[in-house]
Amino acid sequence: MSDARDKLIAYISQDAVFHGDFTLTSGKKATYYVDLRKVSLDHRVAPLIGEVMLELIQQIPDVDAVGGLTMGADPIATSILHAGASRGKSIDAFVVRKEPKDHGRGRQVEGPDVSGKRVVVVEDTSTTGGSPLTAIAALEREGATVVGVAVVVDRNTGAKERIEAEGYPYFAAIGLSDLGLV
């Protein structure tokens, strides 16, 4: 795991950390931006994300599925699904839309049924925890049991505290210090 994590940190540092003036989804300002889509959709890095995140969520017993709010969570969830499948683990992935579809079946949570399942909400990066909490609300309406939130990169800006205050365990694979941003 350490080797995969070290390689992942190197790819993120090299290809996904940008310096400048940025406004985050939360509305907060930052002097750097971690754009994990630059690496989470890269054929070299996605398997590393899957391996590192699978190892991280193994701290939680009996996880049935992973996913979160589209779009940041989508490649993370599928990377975990593939890493798990390659090791004989049955972990499905799901996608949570920001709003239910206004056509077709009108679903907000897509993928295998999550009702009665133990799920982990995943995210690429987290600032305030708003995206995971939005996903949690939709999943609980569908009957899922949310057993944790796991992020690839924690920005150390309050997401962990906010999510834990809502009663959900929070796990992060990589922190800002790992990326030399602190």
Steps between C-alpha positions, in 0.01 A plus 500: 500500500780743587651471151164565331430791733844650437451472123153654530637793700769554235246504214267736687785734593636506146182505292205611714618783727467848351611827659321834455176660618205261499139497616396157627158339462432606858560864403819512706813652350828309472852558369521145368258260339515122508329383180482125546315450172835569333622173652193299603413448133861417404570133422820506710345657807145360522627154605710662774196691626303177504769317695557778754130567554413130524761464771360808677139380504598154620501660845120487470345154522265360235491781244258415218542804275682829453413820320403857548392822342573513129755591362790501743404169656433308178856406398593433863211256543571315178870475586405338833252269324773378263765466772255300710395278209864420422531373859175303501308758703137578420486877528259677265508865398219755479456859384299765682357777284475849644124488434268214403450464125187671372441225244526123467492333841571828680791352692758692699715197589612299197651152490418185697229539764643641824199432720611302804865520392800625700653776290798733517473843345818585311632829371809614314572805716300648784490857629183549705344154479195634319515259205528187714217620725279563195575147381431357847154660509408349162638157595312490829177589317570190287540282812880468500699485821788745465794359698762760417641767274837447330687764300817478297628846604382685809558876478487531882239776480225360719347213299616234746359686799168576327448141382597350835268747676219350291596156636695350208858369521737692271807354331757673279775330301714810449532831683642835397828429678545192280481731198733764648216753522529574870 
